Amino acid sequence: MNKNDIENCISKGLTGIAGEYFVAAELSRLGYISTITLKNTKGVDVLATNEQGTKTVAIQVKTNKGIRKKWVLQKKTIKNFGPNFYYVFVNLKDKFSHPDYYIVPSRIVTDKVQQGHTSWLRTPGKKGQTRNDSTIRTFSDENEDYKNKWELLGLGPADSNSKESRDNASDSSGHSGKHE
């Protein structure tokens, strides 16, 4: 399978849905409680909380496919921010690899997107013309500053008493090592 096959085999709609499920699954794998919201939940794709329920975050998921580390956003993105609001940018590299995740606080996305768009508008087009404004914005993390930075969500460490931790502590006989 060549690098363009992933771009051709999954529709745009399924790409977005896959990204949301991958994010929810990864959060669960890390020991957090996560749920995908209904499609009429404006701007929030996943809600996540720690097991104690003491911190909850709202997540907007943006997914691309292929080798690019650039995601397309809309102008309204610069208005979507708050202390418990995050973006998780998902890169579905190919059908056989685990995706890459870029976890970014919404304020940083807003600032980077605004700065990038302002710079783009000031740069002449291919033929030297002044660029026209549009509603399209982009976000990229070429230096991978936010790759797998789940700790930025501020949910704290996964509970050491979680089922996964207990299961990993079990020996091959299925006993937890606790005296019963």
URFENMO-V850597 format. One record per residue. RES is the residue in one small letter. OMEGA is omega in degrees with one decimal (NA if undefined). Layout:
RES OMEGA
RES OMEGA
//
This chain:
m 178.3
n -172.1
k 179.9
n -177.7
d 179.8
i -179.8
e -177.2
n -171.9
c -179.0
i 179.2
s 179.9
k 179.9
g 179.1
l 177.0
t 179.4
g 179.2
i 178.4
a 178.8
g 179.5
e 179.7
y 177.1
f 179.9
v 179.6
a 179.7
a -179.5
e 176.9
l 177.7
s 179.0
r -179.9
l 175.8
g 179.1
y 176.9
i -179.8
s 177.1
t 176.1
i -178.3
t 173.6
l -174.9
k 178.8
n 175.5
t -172.6
k 171.9
g -178.8
v 179.9
d -176.9
v 169.7
l -179.6
a 178.2
t 173.1
n -176.1
e -179.7
q -179.1
g -177.2
t 178.8
k 178.0
t 177.1
v 174.5
a -175.1
i 170.0
q -178.6
v 174.1
k -173.5
t 170.2
n -179.7
k -178.1
g -172.9
i -177.6
r 171.9
k -179.0
k -178.0
w -179.9
v 178.7
l 176.9
q -179.7
k -177.8
k 179.3
t -176.2
i 177.8
k -177.0
n 175.9
f 178.4
g -175.0
p 179.9
n -179.6
f -175.4
y 169.8
y 168.0
v 178.4
f -175.5
v 175.6
n 174.9
l -173.2
k 178.2
d -175.4
k -170.7
f -177.7
s 172.1
h 179.4
p 170.9
d -179.5
y 176.9
y -173.7
i -171.6
v 173.9
p -174.4
s -179.9
r 179.3
i 177.2
v -179.8
t -178.0
d -178.9
k -179.4
v 179.6
q 179.5
q 179.4
g -179.6
h 177.6
t 178.2
s 179.5
w 179.4
l -178.4
r -178.9
t 179.0
p 177.5
g -176.7
k -178.3
k 177.8
g -176.8
q 173.5
t 179.7
r 173.7
n 178.2
d 176.8
s 178.8
t -178.2
i 175.6
r 177.1
t 173.4
f 175.4
s 177.4
d -175.6
e -180.0
n 179.5
e 178.1
d -174.8
y -178.1
k 178.3
n -179.9
k -178.4
w -179.4
e 178.0
l 177.9
l 177.6
g -179.9
l 180.0
g 179.4
p 176.2
a -177.6
d 179.8
s 177.4
n -179.2
s -179.8
k -179.3
e 179.7
s 179.2
r -180.0
d -179.4
n 179.5
a -179.0
s 175.2
d -175.1
s 179.2
s 179.0
g 178.6
h -176.2
s -177.5
g 177.6
k 175.5
h -177.9
e NA
//
